[in-house]
Amino acid sequence: MSSKRRPTRSSLIWSSQSGPVAAPRYRPRTPAPAPEGTVGPDTEPRATETVGRAARIRAPRPVAPASRDQRARREPRRRTAEAATQPVVPARPANPVAAGSESGLHPLTDRAMNRRLRDYEERTKRAFDDIVPVLKRLSALGWTPDFEHQAQRIAEAELGFQLPSRLLEDAWVAGLDIRTLFAWTVFETYRRMADEFFLNDPLCGRDTEGFDQMIQDCGFHLFDVTPCADGRLAHAVSYVLRLPFAAVRRKSYAGSLFDVENTVAKWVEVELGRYREGKPNTADTPTRYLKAAIYHYSSVDPTHQGCAAHGSNEAVAATAAIERLSAFREAVENSFCCGASVALLLIGLDTDTDAIRIHLPDAMGQLSPAQGVDAAKVHAMTRDLSAEAARSRIAELVRTHAPASADAGMVRLAAQLIENNLSQIDYVRQYQGGHYPDIGHAERFVGAGIGFEEIQLRNLTYFAYLDTVEEGAADLDVGCTIFRGLNVAHGLPIPVVIRFDYHGRVPGARDRAVQRCQRLDLALADRFEGLAAQGMLHRLLAVRDRDAESGIEVIGDSLGLIVAEGH
Amino acid sequence: MSSKRRPTRSSLIWSSQSGPVAAPRYRPRTPAPAPEGTVGPDTEPRATETVGRAARIRAPRPVAPASRDQRARREPRRRTAEAATQPVVPARPANPVAAGSESGLHPLTDRAMNRRLRDYEERTKRAFDDIVPVLKRLSALGWTPDFEHQAQRIAEAELGFQLPSRLLEDAWVAGLDIRTLFAWTVFETYRRMADEFFLNDPLCGRDTEGFDQMIQDCGFHLFDVTPCADGRLAHAVSYVLRLPFAAVRRKSYAGSLFDVENTVAKWVEVELGRYREGKPNTADTPTRYLKAAIYHYSSVDPTHQGCAAHGSNEAVAATAAIERLSAFREAVENSFCCGASVALLLIGLDTDTDAIRIHLPDAMGQLSPAQGVDAAKVHAMTRDLSAEAARSRIAELVRTHAPASADAGMVRLAAQLIENNLSQIDYVRQYQGGHYPDIGHAERFVGAGIGFEEIQLRNLTYFAYLDTVEEGAADLDVGCTIFRGLNVAHGLPIPVVIRFDYHGRVPGARDRAVQRCQRLDLALADRFEGLAAQGMLHRLLAVRDRDAESGIEVIGDSLGLIVAEGH
């Protein structure tokens, strides 16, 4: 298994590990503004329509006050622990488009959606990042008889909500309990974020009809994707691939090493739906279940900021994902007769630029880490064309660089994913200077359990998909280590959201989800006993009825406060 | 929810909780020998044939030497801890048939199968029960230069296998390590028992054709049963109900409170098999998935020896099982369209006599704890008839005491189960004097994990069906408490078999099963740290390939010995 890879005639992959810090080889040209008319015609109306629909349900409640000057805050994200954990980004020309500018974008970039996504990301993350500055102001107030009133005024103005009186009124005795206040405020911000997400669908992720039709036209009836559990891939579906989250099955695992048995069980469930209910299509339609895995790497700091589960070795990460994908296919083929099989797809993600790399299987379903097509290169090669010419060139590039025997539907899907990703490449160039400033971990909280559909933002959440601490111990330990650097080293506790989704139409399912939350809470407190005892590991417990498509329901916390009270 | 219950006109149930120790109301008549010709004609040939088939595969390796005088040992089971944990059985006439006698049996009792089952139970349990006497003899030997030779001679003669030299050769230094030797010997006896089970099918449990046809004729395509995890129900399928274990899905849970989501997933899998592969029958056949739960009670000591999970309250146990069954049906009905549903059946078991009680649902699927038919009463009412007349009377009794709207196929199945159980009632009367002497817990080892198809004997194993200690903690704590009384109180360690079955045709499944064993082993040692550190909790780790239908594979133990070595 070589960790070095050279571009071949049949590959659009760059060797990102050819040096300690490989400089991207593409040389962006001088931005040539694409004529406005070439932008995909259906993007603007789509966004507008969805905003309208959401507004009819209930007026959105902004996470952060809308009145503040957003531009003034467009500075690199400040976090208490940032300096301690983030490597210095090598100083080199990033060749971005001008910040916030829309000139120089790829003709197929969905500008309206980029603005919408940016707005959502910015205000959501700011809501979290405002917490520390606000708490610093409260800390600086010192206690006076007017303290509680002043603190609530600041919180209301800056965070958009009041703090629990209980945490303020006793401050005269032993000072303000900043740690508890921090954990509570993170949880409350999360709760508001989740509420907004399920109420307003800010990412238009429930608009699945077009996507469902598209993948069926390509020969698939379900798109099941496993990104790495790393927080830098949490936006893979909604941002990087620009897919409606409600149409995609997402199960994150460390190192993208998904559970084969669990995935076979899902395959069984989906197949039965086709037979019994004709959903998503009837069983006689010759479509397949498509399982994709997303491995990742860092073009800026490949040997340190790649996938921790695979020692930042990109080749190892890709090979491991291929092995797991093949194991899943073999499991289906060997366990079921009558030609049962599945389709596989491997995707690589550069977590610094959000550019993807797609590896297409040959006719036998074999995947190769060495053969693929890189969206960043496609972007560079097609950005000066008209939208129509670019789309046609992309299809040609994907076809040329796929295995000769690749399935036509798979080639078509890959071309669509590459096209979708062009918008995200431009998104990072528009708003992040071409590379994210936070190339390392900078998650705001830990998520543990089953669910978290609302987590669609990069580096917001370190997510451990698990039933029990016992099974997910390794992932939780990694998360804890990350947050020891991000939070504990600066005296702040680790906020953990424990969450289990359930099917409300199944009797007793809610009670069992609640019990699972409580069991996981006890097990977490037990495993990280020292931190928990010192008040450095706080938990919010929440469940959600998946069938009702409602928001989350907070059922408790380790703070002894009813978080939802008064809101 | 009343814990008392009176017989009603439509019920064959006795109130077993009408007094502290309710005396059974049946008055067995003087045994009237049934004519030999009335015994079911296909029982003798079946047993003989299966013995012949097994012998062709490989000569059975007896668990215990076959040469010993079995009759001389037909004494109540002696266990180290028996006195400490078993309540005194009230002295009262048990009205059994003469021990070992075949006269006075019910005409439908399968005498040949009873002998076969008795042989298997007796030699298997003896293999475990011989361990303590043998170790006592070794303990009495004292060390002489000839010790190791003598010890091996005794072990070989009494147990049928040699002991690990490593445990004997250092005895001159600090005496014999009886605790380690005990754990090793229990594990080795278990291993040999499992080997014999999978090799020779001593219970004819793989002979499923007739049963499959019968339940399909009754309108069902799968019989899925959840007994309580209590060791006194471990023989429910093979002995109490006389069903081929390979044809029945058995998932034991404490209090019979099976996992609804897990059962729905199984339903999905079975339905897909019908659609895709026509197994066990095609999806258009109007048969249903049948889910049964077995609750239990003690007629001898109802307030102490009933179900621990329900405080020995029979009515609570039955009601809880009905609730769980109904939740399963609702889950299927609410989660799937097109009239998806399942059939339900509730069975009660008197763990002292092995007599069952069947509660049939009405046409709406509703079950009542108060309405049912009791096999012990049916036995008393039909034992003097001819086989043919008895069978016809049983059908009539079941029909009469079922809800008026009960499904005809369900009535037929219930009549068959009642008939099967008559053999077991006689089995207990023939060999145990009508009531088991061990009415309380007397398990020989703990089983934890997924699998254990070979556990088909009463009170042999305390079984905790679980993926993780975290989820199964309550069940394990109960098991540990039982074995503190049975073993630890007498200085002997608790032997725990950790086991995970896997599907060998799924790539990597064996590795994952091995990892699960190791993870569970660590978690167990962690939860019961004190016991483990003192060498009072030993674990054997084993996996089994379900697809290969092979025996178990021992992968390690906490003794630091390779158990399988040299055998």
Interface residues (C-beta under 8 A of the other chain):
Chain A: V260 E261 V264 A265 V268 E269 E271 L272 Y275 R276 E277 A283 S326 A327 E330 A331 N334 S335 F336 C337 C338 A340 D467 T468 V469 E470 E471 H503 R505 V506 P507 G508 A509 R512 R519 A523
Chain B: V260 E261 V264 A265 V268 E269 E271 L272 Y275 R276 E277 A283 S326 A327 E330 A331 N334 S335 F336 C337 C338 A340 D467 T468 V469 E470 E471 H503 R505 V506 P507 G508 A509 R512 R519 A523
